[in-house]
Structure formats: structure tokens, C-alpha cells
Amino acid sequence: MLLGAVTLMILLLGGKEALKALQAASIAGALPFTFVIIAMTIGLLKSLRQEGSDMVQDEEQIREMINKEISDMS
């Protein structure tokens, strides 16, 4: 709420020039966050790929265990 109040005061007191400055500040503040989001996306993709390959290996082991148990029952 405080941020909204400060923004409103800047717009009321400064007019159109304040709006341009506020827009520039918003873009400048958001730019570093863009790199954080990109890094998080890359980390997520790497993690999902690794987990996916682990699941495939586990699935093969589970099938082998089931086949072994079935053959032991025969």
C-alpha cells in the first residue's frame, strides 16, 4: 500500500514527466530480475531432465524385479 501511495503522490505532483521517470525506473528495476528468472528456468530444465532420466532407470529396475519375482513364483 505504501508503494502505491508513493507512486500516486509522484504522479500527482510531477505530472507527465514523473510518469516517464516512473516508467524508466520500473524497467530499470525489472531488468536484473529478468536474469534471475532466466537462471531459474535453466536450473528447472536441468533438474527435470535429470529426474526424468532417473525415473527411466528406476522403471527398468522395477520391471526386472517384477520379472524375477514372477519367475520365482513359477
C-alpha positions in Angstrom: 0.0 0.0 0.0 2.9 2.3 0.8 4.4 1.8 -2.6 1.1 2.6 -4.3 0.7 5.7 -2.2 4.2 6.9 -3.1 3.6 6.3 -6.8 0.3 8.2 -6.6 2.0 11.2 -4.9 4.7 11.2 -7.6 2.1 11.2 -10.3 0.0 13.9 -8.8 2.9 16.2 -8.0 5.0 15.6 -11.1 2.6 15.1 -14.0 3.7 13.6 -17.3 7.4 14.0 -16.6 7.0 12.0 -13.4 5.2 9.3 -15.3 8.1 8.9 -17.7 10.6 8.8 -14.9 8.4 6.2 -13.1 8.3 4.0 -16.2 12.0 4.2 -16.7 12.6 3.3 -13.0 10.2 0.3 -13.3 12.0 -1.0 -16.4 15.5 -0.5 -14.8 14.3 -2.2 -11.6 12.9 -5.2 -13.5 15.9 -5.8 -15.8 18.1 -7.6 -13.2 15.1 -9.8 -12.2 14.9 -11.0 -15.8 18.3 -12.6 -15.5 17.2 -14.3 -12.2 14.1 -15.7 -13.9 16.2 -17.0 -16.8 18.7 -18.6 -14.4 15.9 -20.3 -12.5 14.3 -21.6 -15.7 17.6 -23.1 -16.8 18.0 -24.8 -13.4 14.5 -26.1 -13.5 15.0 -27.6 -17.0 18.3 -29.3 -15.9 16.6 -30.7 -12.8 13.6 -32.0 -14.8 15.9 -33.7 -17.4 18.0 -35.4 -14.6 14.9 -36.5 -12.8 13.4 -37.9 -16.0 16.5 -40.0 -16.7 16.5 -41.3 -13.1 12.9 -42.3 -13.5 13.6 -44.3 -16.6 16.5 -46.2 -14.9 14.3 -46.9 -11.9 11.5 -48.1 -14.1 13.8 -50.6 -15.7 15.0 -51.9 -12.3 11.4 -52.3 -11.2 10.5 -54.3 -14.3 13.5 -56.5 -13.7 12.4 -57.1 -10.0 8.9 -57.9 -11.1 10.1 -60.3 -13.8 12.4 -62.0 -11.2 9.5 -62.4 -8.7 7.2 -63.8 -11.4 9.8 -66.3 -12.5 10.5 -67.3 -8.8 6.7 -68.0 -8.3 6.7 -70.4 -11.3 
